[in-house]
Amino acid sequence: MASMIKALCVALVGAVLVIAVVPPAEAALGCGSVISYLGSCRPYVTDKGPLGGCCSGVKGLYKAAKTTADRQATCSCLKTLASTYKGVNLSKAAGLPQQCGVNIPYKISPSTDCSKVT
């Protein structure tokens, strides 16, 4: 019985060590985060205000989207917002990265294939 408990403890310690050294899975940015970064862009892309502080949000989101999973999730969120949010000027939305001096690997558009974003 004691040897069985000892073996179980060794197995448990081994499992904990494996978990400790395996890197966590890539966590993609959620759409809530994307919206939070770009909230100040809403007046501009709906033709109700100037660009204002929008670029700080665009640049912050650009820096936050570090992995392919992050960039694909961001793309998907932007695609959904562009196609479902009423009153969005798609030309202004698509031009935001250039306006703000960042280079993203896709066009902000309802027709973008986000699975191809790397």
C-alpha angles and dihedrals in degrees: 000000000000091000090051091053090047091051091048091051091049090050091048093050089048092052092050091051092050091050091048095055100040110095116239118256117265109272114214122218111259123233089246089062092048091051090047092054093046101038092107089057094064097090091049098048092045093050092245101112149359128289088260114153094348095109094061088058093045091051092046091052091047090055093045094053095077102147134053089249090053092049093047092048091048091048092050092049093048090047091052093046092048092052101040107032109091118230099024114147098222093200091056092045092050091047096051097095093052092043089054098042100249128122116218122184096237143042118255098239140125088245098055116122100223093186088073094055112110 
